[in-house]
Amino acid sequence: MTTKTIVPVLLIGFSSSVFAAKSVPSSASLTSAMEVLNLPGENRRMAVEKSGTRYYDSFIQLAFSDKQSMNVRWKALMGAAEAQGEKATKDLLKAGDHSQWFMRNAALVALSEVNPTEADKLAQKLLKDKA
């Protein structure tokens, strides 16, 4: 293959990946995300910091999965906030409207770290929460 052929192929490959739909995490990445969540607190924070946004989608999927325990869902939502920082606000606000109290609480705790302004708004809303 010549260099002239490689360049267009690479450009097409890179440009198509930019427009690709958001992928659903594979079972392998969910397993890896679960391994990270099962680490002791400080080790988990270091692993999330080191991996950047790699596990974000998996964390969000786990956090909103009714099949997971409260403990896993809580840690997954916190891990998502640690991975994305302020960029996780949209998903955290979604959790702030969740029907389960612990998701609303986890959202408030996470937002207080990554977006205090939105945390204040959610806190005002949750003052009227019967839970």
TADA-V190885 format. One line per field, one symbol per residue. psi: psi as a letter, one per 40 degrees, with the letter a starting at -180 (. if undefined). Layout:
# TADA-V190885
psi: ???
This chain:
# TADA-V190885
psi: iiddddddddddddddddeiihihhidddddddddddeiiddddddddddebededdddddddeheeiiddddddddddddddebdeedddddddeeidhddddddddddddddgddddddddddedehd.
